[in-house]
Amino acid sequence: MRAKPDYFLLFCRLFVGVLFTLSGLIKVNDVRGFAYKLEEYFEVFYKHSGIPFHEIFGPWSVGIAGAIAIFETGLAFFLLIGYARHFTAWSLFLMILFFTFLTAYSAITRAVSDCGCFGEVVKLTPWQSFGKDVILLLLIGYIFHKREEIMPWLPKRVSAPIAWFLLGAIGALTLYFYLYLPVIDFLPYREGTHLKAALEPGPQGVPQITDYVSTQYTDCQIDELQGNTLVVVAIRLEALGDKEVEKLRNLLRGLPPDVKVVGITSSPESIRKRWPQEKGLSICFAPQDQTVMKAILRSSAGALYMENGVIRKKWAWRQLPSGAELMKWRGSS
């Protein structure tokens, strides 16, 4: 006699699989942003325990973030197609136990403002994140209990190649978005943003962006929010190597004469003054908070092209065009 289908198990598979897919792909798209959130957790654990998590794991934050993003997305695919059911069920159960502990810890201690589960797309408070994980724990607990009944949609000889192909594709995308920029930018400094307008008080009297400092108020005294401006971004000037410097030189060559150039960095004043001269670059670098810079550009270095305060184009340093190519983005939307 054929067993009656377990529709609740099917619901759990679909709900958990789709949710983990979305959560994982958001992390894959912005792996650097997820790494920044992990670094925040490492700092919190250090402050609360005295164990130097930030020193031990901080240098590996991007690698850890990438591994978690790939693993989470891969498990979601495995669950949806019914591949490796025992491994998938055990992995999901252990992962949600860890996440539930983490969000409970964050909620009780108020250590972080949001869990970073869905990156910049959906902001959840620690208690909202904890509630979400409790629900997921119940659903995944049922999947774990019924793991023997998880049936693949396709024969193993077909599902196995599909599963591993998807996992490999996710790994390649993660690497690509780490080396370049997120394909979808959910940050307040995305292309098309009218930065000048966002810095002005809104209907409630509060600007949309409150933490950015215009370079006109620094010793550079260049108003990047007026006219055509190329803003060179370098989180730490002293960390830039020869390849990055050569890319910057190529960018500055052949720039249209009406394009102003200014840089922003979180490096100390002594380095801001000395570094451009040592590298033969005629750029004035203004100070900017490191957290702000990480939101402006998900890369250690790069550039923005703006027209009258509107961000027209962003590049990671590996993508930097030559100065003459800048004409392509004139008046683009």
N, C-alpha and C positions, 0 to 999 in steps of 0.2 A: 504494500500500500504506500502510495506516494505521500511524503510528509507535507503538511500544510506550510505554505510559504510564511516566513516570519517577516511581516511587513514593517514591524518596528525596527528590526535589524537592518532592513533595507533603508529605512529612513535615517537611521544612525549613520550608516555608511555614506549616504549621499550628503547629509548635513555636515558631518565631520570632514569628509573628503573635500567638499567644495570650500568650506571655511578655511581649512588648512592650506588648500591650494591658493586661495586669495591672500592669506596671511604670508605664505611662503613667497609668492611672486612679488608681493610688495617689498619684502626684504631683499629678494634677488635684484629688483629694479634699483633699490637704493641701499646697496650693501654697505657703503661707507656710513650712511646715516644710522644703520643698525649697529655698526661697530661703535659709533659715538655713544649710542645708548648703552652698549655693553660696558664701555669705559666708565660711564656714569655709575653703573652698578658696581663695578670694581672699586671705585672710589668710596662708595657707600659702605661696602663690605669691609673695606680697610678701616674706615672711621669707626665702625661699630664693633669690629673684632680685633683690630690691631694687626691682623695678618695682611701683609702687603700684596693683596690681590692685584692692585693696579700696577705694581712693578713686575709681578710674575706673569700676569696674563695681558697687561696693557699692550706690550709690543706685538702680541699675536691677535689683537682684537679683530682686525679685518679678516684674518684667516678663520678665526672662530666664528665670526658673523657669517662668512660665506659658507662654512661647513654646516652651520645650523640651518641657514636658508635652503641650501640644497637638500639636506636631510629631511627637513619638514615638508618641502614640496614633493620630494620623491615619495615619502610615506603616503602623502595624500593621493598621488597617482596610483601607488600600489593598492591602497584601500579601495579606490574607485573601480579599478579593473579586476580586483580580487587576486592579486599576485602575492606570493609569499605570505600567506595569511597569518602564520604563527609569528614570524619575524615582525610583520607589520603591526599585529595586535600588541605584542610585547613592547615594541618600540614606542607606539603611540601611548600606551598605558604609562610607561616609565617617563616619557616626555611630559605628559599632562600632569603627572604627580609633581615633577620638578617645577613646572610652570605655576601650578597651584600654590606650591610652597613659596615661590618667588613673589607672586602677586599678593599673597597673604602677608608676607614679610614687608612688602612695600606699603601695603595699606595700613598695617599696624604701626609701623615706624614712621610713615609719611616721608620715606626716604627719597622718592622720586615723584615727579608730578604726573607722569603717565608711563605705562609699561613699555611702550614702543612696539606693541604687538602688531599694529597695522601702520607703523611708520607715521608719516605726516598726513596720511589719508583720513584716518579716523582716530581722534584723540579720546582715550578712555581714562577716567580717573582710576587710581589704584583699586578702589572698592568696586568700581564697575568691572575692571579687569578680573578681580578675584571672583565676582559673581559669574562672569562669563566662563572662567576656568572651572568653577564648581559644576556648572551645567555640562560643560564638555567632559569633565571627569565622570559624571554619571553616564553620559552617552558612550564614551569610550570604554567605561567599565562594562557596559552591556556588550559592546563589541568584543571585548576581551573574554567575557564569560561565554559568548557564543562563537568564538573564533573557529571552532570546528565546522560550523555551519556556513562560513563565508564561502560562497561559490564564485569562481571566476566567470567572467562573461564570455571569455574565449578560451580555447584549449591552451595548455601551458606552452606548447611549441610556438604559439602565436603571441600569447601575452608576455612571455619572458623577453623576447626581442623588443617589443613595444615598451615595456617597463624600463629596460636598460637604455633604450634610445632616448626616452623622455628624460631619464636621469642625466644622461650625458649632455643633452641639449640644455638642461637647466644649469649644469655646471659650466658650459661654454658661455651662456648668457650672463651668469654671475661674474665670470672673469671679464667679460667684455664691458659690463657696466661699471666694474671696479676700475678698469683701465681708462674708461672714457667718462661719460655722464649718464645719469638715469634717462631712459627713453621717455618716461613720463615724469615731469617735474611737478611735485605737489608743494614745493616750497614757496614762500612769499616773494622770492626773487626770481621767479621763472620768466622765461622769454615772454614778452608782451606786457609785462608788468609796468605800469606807469609809476615808477619809483618816486618821482617828484610829488605826484598826487598822494601817494601812500604815506608820505612823510608829513603831509599837511593835516591839520585837525579835521576830523570827519564830522558828521551830523551830531555826534555826542561830544564833540570837542576833543576827542582823542585820536591821534593818528593811527592808521592801520599798522604801520611799522614804527616802532618806538626806539629800537636799539641801534639803528644805523646812524653813523656820524658822517655827514658830508665832508668831502675833502676841502671844501672852501673854508671850513672852520678850523683847519689845521695849518701848520706852517707851509703847506704846499699852496694854499690859497687858490686852488683851481676849482671852479664850479662845474662839476661833472654833470649837473642836472640841466645845464643849458648848452645848446648847440650839439655838435657831434663829438663824442668823447669815447676814447678807448681806455678802459680801466683794467690795468694789469693786477691780477690777484696772486699773492704769494703768501701763504699762511706763515711760513718761516723762511725768510730769505737765505739764512745760513744753511738750510737743508737742500737748497737747489744745486743740482749737479751741472756738469758741462752740457748735457743734452738739453736740459730745460733752458739754460742761458742762451744756447744757440737758437733754440726755437723762438725765444723772446727777441733776439737780434733780428731774425728773419721777419718777425711780425712788425717790427718798427721800421724796416726798410721799405721805402716806397709808399709810406702812408700818405693819403691825400693831405694837402697843407692845412685844410680847415678842421682836421681831426685833432683835438687835444688829447694828450696822454698823461695819465696819472696812475700811480700804483697805490695799493693798500696792502698792509701786512700787520701781523701781530708781533713782529720782531722788535726788540728794544731800539730806542732812538739811536744809540751808537752804531748799530748795524744798519739801520735805515739810512743813515747819512753816509756811511763808509761803503756799503756793498755796491750801490750803483756805480760809484767811481772806480772801484776795483774791477768791475766787470765791463766798464766802458759803455754803460747804458745811461742815456740822458733821461732818467725818469725820477720824479720826485715821489717818494713813497710816504703816504700818510698812515698814521696809526689807525687800526681798526680792531675791535674786540675779536678774539679768536673764535668764539661761539658764533658771532655774526658772520664771520668769513666762511665758516663751515656750512652755514645756511645759504650764503650767496652762491657758493660753488662747491660741489662735491668732488673736489680734486685738490691736491696739495698746491697746485699752481694752475693758472690759466688766464682767461681774459673775458671781459664783457664789452660789447659795443652798444652804446646808448645814443639815442637821438632825442634831445630835449627831455631827458629824464625817463624815456621809455627804453626798456631793455630789449634790444632787437635780436642779439645773438650772444650765446655763451659758448666757450670752448674750454675743455680741459687742455693741459699743456701739450699732450700728444696730438691734439687736433688743430693746434694753432695754425691759421693760414698765413700767407705772406701779407705784408702791408698792402700791396697792390690789389689783392683779392678782396679787400674789405669793401670795395665798391659793390660787390654782389649783394650785400645786405643793406644797402642804402634804401630807406623807405619801405623795407619789407615789414610784414606783420607777423 
